[in-house]
Amino acid sequence: MSTFQFIHTGDIHLDSPLRGLSGQGGPAAERIRTATRTAFEDLITQAIDRQAAFVVIAGDLYDGDWRDFHTGLFFVRQMGRLRGAKIPAFVLHGNHDAESQITKRLTLPDNVEVFSYRKPQTFKLDDCRVALHGQSFRLQATTENLAAAYPAPIKGYFNIGVLHTALGGTGGSHENYAPCTLEELVNKGYDYWALAHVHQGGVLHRNPHVVFCGNLQGRHIREAGPKSAQLVTVQDGAIEGAELLQTDVVRWMHVDVPVSGSARFGDVVDQIKCSIDEAAKNAEGRLLACRIKLTGPTALHAELMASAPQLLAEARAAALALGEEVAWIERVINATVPATAVSNQPEGSAINDLNVLLAQAAGDSDLQAEIANDLGDLVRRLPHDAALDIDDFLLEAVIAKQYSVVIEQAGEYLSARLTAERR
C-alpha cells in the first residue's frame, strides 16, 4: 500500500506587528513578539519528525512587505531545514504577500516551489503520485475567481487545489478575495482543497475534502483559542485521516470574571487572581495572553469604572505572581452594571443633574452630528484590516454609527467617576 502524509498550513503572517504590546517589556511580551516565528519553526520541526512527504503553504506566509531582510532569511533557514530532510514545500502567495506587496526578494532553496501569479500552475510529485494546482495573488485586492481557471485533475494522481480565498464571504469579517463557492470546489474533481485566508480553521466538506487550515498563531484577542495546521494522511490515493498539529506558543483567551458576590474592591482583585490562575491551567503549557471582563450587577460598579488603571495593574501583578512567562494581561474591561440605578440620586445633586443632561444629550441630533463629524472621519481613514481588528466597545459603536451609545457610555463613565469621588 502507498501511504504518505502532508502538512497544510497558511496565514502564518511572519513577523506580524502585534497589538497591545506598546510599552510592554519582559519575557512574556518578548515571547508574544516572536510568537509567529516560533510557531512556524515548531511546525517545521513537526514536519521533519513526522517525515511529511511535503508541506503546503496556502498564502499569507508574510504579513506584507518586509521591514528588512531578516524575515526572509528566517524563512530561508526553515526551508533549508526541510531541504536537509528531503521535504519539498509549495508556497502560494495571498493578499498579504501578493506579488505587488513584497518588494524585497531572496533566492529560495531548490526544494521550494512558488505558484505563479500569472496563471494557474501545476507541480507534480511522481514518487507519491501527487499533483498540486494553484495560483498566487498578483495584487492584494484580487477579486476575480481564480479557482475557475484551475486545470482539470490529472488522472491517476492525488490532486490538491491550493487557494487563498474567503470562499464567497464564508470568512465573515475577511475581505472576499478570490471568491468562489463550495459547490464549485467540490465539483472540480480534486481530492483535497488546501485553503487559507480565513483564520478560523475547519473542514467544510469531506470526500473531497475542502479545508481551511486556520492560522498558526493567534496574534490578538480576536484570534483566541487553539491554533494549528493540518496533517493529512493519504493511503492508496484516498484520504485516510487528518490530524490537527497545534502550533501556537501563546494562547489567547477571553476570561470572564463574575463579581456580583464581591463586597469590596479587594474581593474583585482576589477573584481576578483566581480566574487568571484557572485560565493559565487551561492554556496547555503555553503562555496565556488574555482579556479580562468583569461581569454582573454590583454595588462596586462606579468604583470599578473609576479605577480602570489600578484594575489593570492589579491583574498584571497577579499574572506576574504566577511566573514571568505564565500569563500576560492585554486589557481589563468593566462590563458590570450598577446593583442599583445610578440615576437614583437626590434631586438637585450634581450627579442627578448630570444624568438628566446626558439623557437629553443621547437624543440630541446636533450633538450626534458633531460626534459623527469628529470621530467618523477618523474611522473612515483606518485601513480595512485595522478596522476589523478593533475590539473596543466604544470604537465599535463609532464604526456602527451608534453615536447615542457613545454619549451614553461617556455619561456612564462620568457619572461613575463622580459617584466614586463622593465616597
Secondary structure, DSSP 8 states (H G I E B T S, - for coil): --EEEEEEE----BT---TT-TT--SHHHHHHHTHHHHHHHHHHHHHHHTT-SEEEE-S-SBSSS-SSTHHHHHHHHHHHHHHHTT--EEE---STT-TTT--------TTEEE--SSS-EEEEETTTTEEEEE---SSSS--S-SGGG-----TTSEEEEEEE--TTTTTTTS---S---HHHHHTT--SEEEEES-SS-EEEETTTEEEE---SS--SGGG-S--EEEEEEEETTEEEEEEEEE--SEEEEEEEEE-TT--SHHHHHHHHHHHHHHHHHTTTTSEEEEEEEEEEEETTHHHHHHTHHHHHHHHHHHHHHT-TTTEEEEEEEEEEEESS-TT-S-TTSHHHHHHHHHHHHTT-HHHHHHHHHHHHHHHHTS-HHHHHT---HHHHHHHTT-HHHHHHHHHHHHHHHHHHHH-
